[in-house]
């Protein structure tokens, strides 16, 4: 139920076809994305992962003291979490994010042990955010990132100061079925003229369009 609702929401949000079902193949997709990004000189600043949980699972997390309270919502510490209601079937969107991959992984395992819900990799969306020095062409950088991740480019969409790419990674499980072929990675590059950096976001299999970090 969690996976179905999440994927339907994301497919509608991003105007993409329905997803194929299938678990993420890599044991730690964050680590695999990190390896490829570092090969291309990307400075990683945030790891994210999301899934849906029930209200009962949320209450178990709160009762166990696993959810930190009174955190500055603008801060991006080593790791933090958020839980948002208002979704279909009365479910809660659980998101873990922070600058420390190890801390985020440990928090997720702690949540999974208590809630008995978000442990499965197939129920999760995995994201990494970072930046790269400005200069050069955005599409070329995106293609280099996909090659470093061991993937195959499927589609490129260009916008003013932004490029969005879809690709297939052999280790990232099933994803979208497009005319160009299967897709399980979404990559977004945005040229930030103020910071003189290229902001980079990767998502398996998709990216959320909102951010709270």
Backbone bond lengths (Angstrom), bond angles and torsions (degrees), N, CA, C in turn:
res aa  C-N    CA-C-N  psi(-1)  N-CA   C-N-CA  omega(-1)  CA-C   N-CA-C  phi
1 X - - - 1.455 - - 1.516 111.06 -
2 X 1.344 117.25 -43.60 1.456 120.16 -179.04 1.519 110.82 -61.01
3 X 1.301 117.26 -47.32 1.464 121.00 -177.59 1.523 110.71 -64.19
4 X 1.320 117.81 -42.92 1.460 120.78 -177.19 1.524 110.81 -61.13
5 X 1.334 116.87 -47.06 1.460 120.41 -178.05 1.520 110.84 -65.82
6 X 1.326 117.12 -43.63 1.453 121.13 -179.69 1.519 111.41 -60.52
7 X 1.311 116.91 -47.01 1.452 120.09 -175.82 1.518 111.82 -70.14
8 X 1.320 116.99 -37.80 1.457 118.97 176.84 1.524 110.93 -63.34
9 X 1.327 116.60 -40.96 1.462 120.30 178.55 1.515 111.14 -63.79
10 X 1.317 116.94 -45.62 1.459 120.16 -177.72 1.521 111.24 -68.01
11 X 1.327 117.22 -38.47 1.461 119.57 179.01 1.522 110.64 -62.72
12 X 1.340 116.57 -42.04 1.464 119.77 178.27 1.520 110.74 -68.53
13 X 1.317 116.75 -37.75 1.456 121.16 -178.04 1.509 111.92 -64.10
14 X 1.300 117.29 -39.82 1.457 122.00 -174.79 1.517 112.92 -100.36
15 X 1.341 117.90 3.43 1.469 122.54 178.01 1.525 111.11 56.41
16 X 1.304 116.19 43.53 1.451 121.58 178.00 1.516 109.66 -116.36
17 X 1.348 118.32 161.51 1.457 120.88 179.58 1.517 111.67 -64.23
18 X 1.353 117.98 166.23 1.458 120.50 179.23 1.520 111.54 -60.78
19 X 1.324 115.02 152.25 1.448 120.91 -179.29 1.523 111.53 -82.62
20 X 1.319 114.80 148.68 1.455 120.47 166.80 1.514 107.28 -79.02
21 X 1.309 117.08 145.95 1.453 120.19 178.67 1.521 109.39 -81.41
22 X 1.336 115.69 148.46 1.453 119.75 177.54 1.512 110.23 161.36
23 X 1.321 116.85 137.41 1.449 121.59 -178.39 1.522 110.45 -74.44
24 X 1.346 115.81 153.23 1.451 120.83 172.04 1.519 108.79 -63.95
25 X 1.340 116.41 133.26 1.451 119.95 -174.90 1.518 113.69 -77.91
26 X 1.337 117.75 -40.33 1.456 120.77 -176.80 1.520 110.60 -70.99
27 X 1.346 115.93 145.13 1.457 120.46 178.49 1.523 110.86 -65.38
28 X 1.330 117.76 -35.58 1.453 122.10 -179.61 1.524 108.74 -138.25
29 X 1.338 118.55 87.71 1.471 120.49 179.52 1.524 113.41 -57.50
30 X 1.343 117.97 -33.16 1.460 119.86 175.30 1.523 111.02 -55.96
31 X 1.323 115.97 -46.67 1.466 120.58 -178.24 1.523 110.62 -64.62
32 X 1.327 117.57 -42.26 1.466 120.23 -179.69 1.522 111.32 -64.79
33 X 1.334 117.49 -40.08 1.462 119.76 176.36 1.527 110.62 -66.58
34 X 1.298 115.96 -40.04 1.459 120.54 179.36 1.524 111.48 -59.02
35 X 1.319 117.12 -43.87 1.465 120.92 -179.65 1.526 111.14 -57.81
36 X 1.332 116.83 -48.13 1.453 120.49 -178.86 1.514 112.70 -66.48
37 X 1.326 117.20 -41.00 1.459 120.68 -179.75 1.521 111.34 -64.60
38 X 1.314 117.08 -40.69 1.457 119.85 -179.11 1.520 111.97 -67.13
39 X 1.323 117.48 -30.69 1.467 120.23 176.07 1.521 111.55 -61.56
40 X 1.331 116.92 -28.64 1.468 121.80 -178.48 1.524 112.56 -100.49
41 X 1.320 117.53 11.13 1.450 120.58 176.27 1.508 115.11 75.88
42 X 1.329 118.07 24.60 1.459 121.64 178.51 1.529 109.82 -81.62
43 X 1.316 116.32 133.04 1.461 121.89 175.19 1.520 108.91 -91.67
44 X 1.328 116.80 111.70 1.464 121.64 -176.94 1.525 109.71 -82.37
45 X 1.337 115.76 133.88 1.463 118.84 178.99 1.526 113.86 -122.97
46 X 1.336 118.72 -10.48 1.458 118.44 -179.16 1.524 111.40 -159.83
47 X 1.332 115.17 138.90 1.462 123.37 172.61 1.527 106.78 -113.49
48 X 1.345 116.50 138.72 1.458 121.18 179.84 1.525 110.28 -134.36
49 X 1.335 115.48 149.93 1.455 120.83 170.96 1.522 108.52 -152.87
50 X 1.340 116.30 141.12 1.464 121.87 -174.72 1.521 110.68 -133.93
51 X 1.314 115.54 152.24 1.454 122.53 168.56 1.522 108.15 -161.16
52 X 1.318 116.70 171.75 1.455 121.05 175.33 1.523 110.29 -100.23
53 X 1.324 116.00 140.87 1.458 121.98 174.65 1.528 107.91 -129.06
54 X 1.317 115.68 164.80 1.465 120.48 178.16 1.526 110.15 -85.21
55 X 1.333 115.71 167.79 1.462 120.04 176.41 1.531 111.12 -64.15
56 X 1.327 116.77 -33.89 1.463 120.09 177.64 1.527 110.57 -64.68
57 X 1.324 116.25 -40.55 1.466 119.35 178.44 1.525 110.56 -66.31
58 X 1.318 116.69 -39.00 1.466 119.10 177.02 1.522 111.28 -61.58
59 X 1.330 117.04 -42.80 1.465 119.69 -179.54 1.524 110.86 -63.90
60 X 1.331 117.05 -36.94 1.466 119.41 177.75 1.525 110.62 -64.30
61 X 1.332 117.47 -40.10 1.463 120.98 178.70 1.523 111.09 -63.55
62 X 1.332 116.49 -43.70 1.457 120.23 -179.11 1.527 110.60 -68.33
63 X 1.330 116.70 -43.59 1.469 120.52 -179.16 1.529 111.79 -62.70
64 X 1.332 116.48 -33.75 1.459 120.37 -179.77 1.524 112.54 -80.33
65 X 1.322 117.10 -3.04 1.463 120.24 -179.81 1.512 113.52 74.17
66 X 1.339 116.73 19.78 1.464 119.90 -176.82 1.519 112.76 -82.18
67 X 1.339 117.62 -15.17 1.459 121.35 -176.89 1.521 109.06 -102.01
68 X 1.339 117.97 112.11 1.467 119.70 178.70 1.521 111.09 -68.34
69 X 1.328 115.86 141.52 1.463 121.37 -177.64 1.533 110.47 -112.00
70 X 1.338 115.65 163.34 1.464 122.82 175.18 1.525 112.17 57.05
71 X 1.330 115.94 49.74 1.458 121.68 178.12 1.515 108.99 -101.61
72 X 1.335 116.57 140.31 1.459 121.00 176.41 1.518 108.87 -60.98
73 X 1.354 119.46 116.08 1.465 120.66 -175.66 1.517 113.67 -67.53
74 X 1.344 118.12 -15.96 1.458 120.63 179.53 1.528 112.12 -90.17
75 X 1.294 117.44 -9.70 1.464 120.07 -176.98 1.521 110.91 -82.69
76 X 1.323 115.97 152.57 1.465 121.56 172.32 1.529 106.90 -123.98
77 X 1.335 117.31 81.72 1.470 121.07 -178.19 1.526 110.38 -77.02
78 X 1.323 115.62 -168.17 1.458 119.26 179.39 1.516 110.86 -54.73
79 X 1.319 117.21 -42.02 1.460 121.18 177.06 1.515 109.66 -165.04
80 X 1.322 116.68 141.53 1.452 121.90 174.03 1.522 108.39 -150.57
81 X 1.345 116.07 178.80 1.454 119.30 -178.60 1.518 109.63 -141.87
82 X 1.323 115.18 162.84 1.465 121.25 171.56 1.513 107.86 -141.90
83 X 1.334 116.01 152.38 1.455 121.69 176.61 1.515 107.95 -134.19
84 X 1.328 116.99 125.43 1.461 122.33 -175.39 1.528 109.69 -123.82
85 X 1.315 116.13 132.80 1.457 120.07 178.20 1.517 109.55 -100.38
86 X 1.334 115.06 -173.28 1.449 120.48 179.83 1.518 114.53 96.14
87 X 1.332 117.25 13.65 1.463 121.10 -178.08 1.533 110.32 -98.66
88 X 1.306 115.84 174.96 1.464 121.19 -178.87 1.527 110.54 -62.24
89 X 1.321 115.02 151.15 1.469 121.98 177.94 1.528 112.50 58.39
90 X 1.344 116.54 24.03 1.464 121.63 175.23 1.526 112.11 61.88
91 X 1.325 116.79 29.66 1.460 120.37 -179.12 1.523 111.43 -88.81
92 X 1.326 115.52 166.52 1.458 124.04 -177.66 1.530 108.22 -117.11
93 X 1.331 116.15 131.81 1.457 119.97 174.60 1.521 108.89 -85.53
94 X 1.321 116.42 114.65 1.458 122.59 178.71 1.522 108.54 -99.04
95 X 1.318 116.86 127.88 1.463 121.52 177.35 1.518 109.56 -128.72
96 X 1.323 116.08 132.53 1.460 122.77 173.47 1.521 107.27 -114.96
97 X 1.313 116.78 133.58 1.461 118.90 -178.51 1.527 109.94 -157.06
98 X 1.318 115.23 153.83 1.451 120.91 179.32 1.511 111.51 169.69
99 X 1.324 115.68 179.92 1.454 121.89 -175.23 1.524 113.30 -88.92
100 X 1.324 117.48 -11.28 1.470 121.41 -176.10 1.527 108.82 -112.01
101 X 1.327 116.14 110.77 1.470 119.98 -178.46 1.519 111.76 -61.01
102 X 1.322 117.16 -44.03 1.459 120.08 -179.08 1.514 112.34 -62.27
103 X 1.340 116.86 -42.20 1.458 120.41 179.72 1.522 110.98 -65.56
104 X 1.337 117.29 -39.83 1.459 120.34 178.64 1.524 111.19 -66.44
105 X 1.321 117.25 -39.57 1.467 120.63 177.91 1.517 110.76 -63.95
106 X 1.326 117.45 -42.11 1.468 120.54 179.45 1.526 111.25 -65.09
107 X 1.336 116.64 -40.92 1.464 119.32 179.25 1.520 110.64 -64.35
108 X 1.333 116.36 -39.98 1.463 118.43 179.16 1.529 111.15 -63.61
109 X 1.312 117.00 -42.68 1.466 119.61 178.56 1.531 110.82 -62.85
110 X 1.329 116.33 -37.58 1.463 119.82 177.09 1.522 110.43 -63.82
111 X 1.320 117.44 -44.94 1.458 121.12 178.03 1.523 110.94 -61.32
112 X 1.332 116.48 -44.41 1.462 120.60 -177.45 1.521 111.10 -61.46
113 X 1.333 116.69 -39.33 1.462 120.44 -179.48 1.521 111.59 -67.29
114 X 1.332 117.11 -32.79 1.470 120.72 -177.88 1.521 111.50 -85.23
115 X 1.334 116.30 -47.25 1.459 120.19 -173.54 1.510 113.12 -81.29
116 X 1.314 117.02 -22.38 1.467 122.46 -178.32 1.524 110.80 56.56
117 X 1.336 116.11 30.18 1.455 119.31 -179.14 1.513 114.87 -127.50
118 X 1.357 119.61 -55.13 1.459 120.26 -170.46 1.520 114.82 -88.25
119 X 1.334 117.92 25.20 1.463 118.77 -174.87 1.518 112.77 -76.25
120 X 1.324 118.98 -29.28 1.452 121.10 -173.25 1.508 112.80 -75.56
121 X 1.344 116.75 133.44 1.459 120.94 -179.70 1.522 111.36 -63.28
122 X 1.331 118.50 -29.68 1.462 121.15 -177.67 1.523 111.90 -67.44
123 X 1.322 117.94 -20.30 1.455 121.18 -178.44 1.524 112.75 -86.66
124 X 1.318 117.57 0.20 1.452 120.24 -168.48 1.523 113.02 -113.77
125 X 1.324 114.18 151.40 1.453 122.74 166.79 1.528 106.72 -108.41
126 X 1.323 116.43 129.83 1.461 122.17 -176.56 1.521 109.31 -111.61
127 X 1.328 118.08 133.28 1.463 121.82 -179.58 1.524 110.53 -137.85
128 X 1.320 114.67 150.11 1.459 122.50 172.16 1.521 107.50 -133.67
129 X 1.327 116.83 137.61 1.452 122.54 178.75 1.521 109.53 -123.34
130 X 1.319 116.05 142.33 1.457 120.24 179.38 1.506 111.18 -163.40
131 X 1.330 116.12 -165.67 1.458 120.71 -179.85 1.517 109.99 -147.69
132 X 1.326 115.10 160.67 1.456 122.87 -178.01 1.517 107.66 -138.41
133 X 1.302 117.26 151.23 1.458 119.94 179.02 1.523 110.41 -60.61
134 X 1.317 115.58 143.02 1.457 120.71 -178.70 1.529 110.21 -72.19
135 X 1.320 115.21 162.89 1.451 120.62 -178.22 1.513 109.80 115.41
136 X 1.299 116.06 139.71 1.446 119.26 -177.85 1.516 111.00 89.82
137 X 1.306 115.07 178.83 1.456 122.09 -174.27 1.518 109.98 -96.63
138 X 1.339 117.30 134.29 1.456 121.12 -173.76 1.521 112.13 -62.70
139 X 1.320 117.40 -42.08 1.465 119.43 -179.20 1.512 111.25 -62.27
140 X 1.323 117.06 -40.75 1.462 120.61 179.07 1.522 110.83 -62.64
141 X 1.343 116.97 -40.37 1.461 120.02 177.62 1.515 110.55 -65.31
142 X 1.337 116.83 -42.73 1.454 119.74 178.48 1.518 112.41 -61.17
143 X 1.314 116.84 -42.37 1.466 120.36 178.25 1.517 111.03 -64.50
144 X 1.333 117.41 -37.99 1.466 120.45 177.83 1.525 110.86 -64.92
145 X 1.329 116.85 -38.90 1.461 120.06 177.83 1.526 111.25 -63.61
146 X 1.318 116.96 -42.26 1.458 120.32 179.68 1.527 110.92 -63.98
147 X 1.332 116.71 -40.87 1.468 119.36 177.09 1.523 110.61 -63.43
148 X 1.344 117.43 -41.06 1.462 120.71 179.84 1.520 111.75 -64.56
149 X 1.315 116.71 -29.06 1.469 121.27 177.54 1.526 111.93 -82.87
150 X 1.331 117.34 -4.26 1.459 121.15 -179.18 1.504 113.34 79.69
151 X 1.352 117.52 22.03 1.451 121.08 -174.88 1.510 114.09 -101.12
152 X 1.329 114.43 178.30 1.452 122.98 178.38 1.527 109.07 -123.85
153 X 1.328 115.90 124.51 1.461 121.21 -178.82 1.524 110.33 -67.72
154 X 1.342 115.81 136.51 1.460 121.37 178.39 1.530 112.17 -113.31
155 X 1.340 117.32 -41.14 1.460 118.66 -176.03 1.514 110.38 -155.76
156 X 1.337 115.93 146.75 1.465 122.78 177.20 1.519 108.67 -126.91
157 X 1.330 117.09 129.77 1.459 123.07 174.20 1.525 107.67 -121.57
158 X 1.331 116.51 123.28 1.456 120.70 -177.75 1.526 110.21 -106.15
159 X 1.345 114.80 142.47 1.455 123.61 178.29 1.522 107.31 -138.33
160 X 1.319 118.46 167.39 1.465 119.52 176.76 1.527 111.48 -56.70
161 X 1.314 116.93 118.24 1.467 124.59 178.38 1.529 113.13 62.86
162 X 1.326 118.33 13.98 1.462 121.14 179.92 1.518 110.95 -144.19
163 X 1.339 115.29 144.10 1.460 122.18 173.88 1.518 107.98 -131.96
164 X 1.328 116.53 135.40 1.459 122.16 175.50 1.518 108.47 -120.02
165 X 1.330 116.21 130.20 1.454 122.13 -177.84 1.518 110.01 -124.58
166 X 1.318 115.93 144.95 1.456 122.84 173.71 1.522 107.72 -116.76
167 X 1.320 116.52 138.99 1.460 120.66 -176.05 1.520 109.93 -148.30
168 X 1.319 114.45 167.89 1.466 121.40 174.43 1.520 109.02 -115.34
169 X 1.330 115.72 128.93 1.452 122.37 175.71 1.524 108.93 -107.62
170 X 1.320 118.68 130.56 1.472 119.76 -176.30 1.518 113.66 -65.71
171 X 1.332 117.93 -19.42 1.464 121.34 -175.80 1.529 113.46 -104.00
172 X 1.336 117.82 2.75 1.464 120.46 -170.38 1.519 114.29 -103.92
173 X 1.318 119.86 12.66 1.448 121.42 176.04 1.513 112.99 77.86
174 X 1.331 115.98 -171.55 1.462 121.85 -178.35 1.515 110.47 -76.93
175 X 1.340 115.28 162.97 1.460 119.31 -179.49 1.509 110.80 -155.30
176 X 1.329 116.32 -137.80 1.453 121.55 -179.95 1.524 111.29 -78.46
177 X 1.328 116.08 145.32 1.461 121.73 171.38 1.519 108.12 -101.38
178 X 1.331 117.31 107.09 1.453 123.40 178.35 1.515 110.04 -111.18
179 X 1.339 116.08 167.15 1.461 120.15 176.70 1.527 110.71 -60.19
180 X 1.334 116.45 -33.07 1.463 120.22 -179.06 1.531 112.57 -75.91
181 X 1.330 117.27 -12.85 1.453 121.76 -178.19 1.518 110.76 129.72
182 X 1.326 118.10 177.84 1.473 121.04 179.82 1.518 111.55 -67.27
183 X 1.324 115.64 145.73 1.467 122.61 -178.17 1.519 108.83 -133.61
184 X 1.330 116.97 129.93 1.465 120.40 175.59 1.531 112.40 -135.34
185 X 1.336 116.70 12.75 1.464 120.95 175.91 1.518 109.63 -136.40
186 X 1.323 116.20 131.27 1.454 123.04 172.12 1.520 108.07 -111.88
187 X 1.333 116.76 128.95 1.466 122.33 -176.84 1.520 108.97 -127.63
188 X 1.323 115.99 130.56 1.461 121.80 -178.96 1.522 109.08 -128.27
189 X 1.339 116.02 130.47 1.458 122.15 177.12 1.525 108.43 -124.46
190 X 1.339 115.83 130.51 1.464 120.72 -177.56 1.522 108.99 -131.37
191 X 1.324 116.60 128.79 1.461 121.62 -179.95 1.518 109.76 -84.63
192 X 1.334 116.13 111.15 1.458 122.65 -179.93 1.530 108.08 -93.24
193 X 1.328 116.50 100.87 1.460 120.43 -176.25 1.527 111.71 -66.71
194 X 1.319 117.32 -32.80 1.464 120.37 -178.89 1.529 110.98 -66.55
195 X 1.319 116.60 -46.32 1.465 120.85 -179.01 1.523 112.43 -85.19
196 X 1.329 116.05 -11.64 1.467 121.58 -175.80 1.531 110.31 55.71
197 X 1.331 114.70 44.19 1.457 122.32 178.10 1.530 108.63 -136.94
198 X 1.317 116.28 159.90 1.456 122.35 171.74 1.522 107.54 -100.82
199 X 1.314 117.18 117.11 1.455 121.51 176.96 1.519 109.54 -82.97
200 X 1.318 116.49 134.31 1.464 122.33 -173.02 1.519 109.34 -127.07
201 X 1.328 116.00 133.79 1.461 121.90 175.86 1.526 108.15 -133.04
202 X 1.329 116.72 132.47 1.455 122.83 175.55 1.511 108.71 -121.96
203 X 1.328 116.87 143.63 1.444 121.31 177.39 1.510 112.34 -139.45
204 X 1.327 117.44 137.99 1.463 124.37 173.68 1.524 107.37 -119.52
205 X 1.331 119.01 116.35 1.462 126.16 -5.75 1.517 113.62 -87.81
206 X 1.346 118.36 -8.48 1.466 122.03 -175.96 1.522 109.15 -140.95
207 X 1.327 115.25 172.25 1.453 122.79 173.95 1.521 109.71 -111.38
208 X 1.315 117.08 139.05 1.456 120.12 167.61 1.515 108.66 -72.75
209 X 1.344 116.75 147.42 1.450 120.65 179.92 1.519 112.51 -87.58
210 X 1.344 117.67 -7.73 1.445 119.47 178.10 1.524 109.61 -111.79
211 X 1.324 116.70 160.61 1.459 121.84 -179.03 1.510 108.57 -142.18
212 X 1.326 116.42 142.01 1.464 120.04 179.26 1.521 111.32 -126.75
213 X 1.303 117.20 18.19 1.462 119.16 179.66 1.497 112.19 -105.10
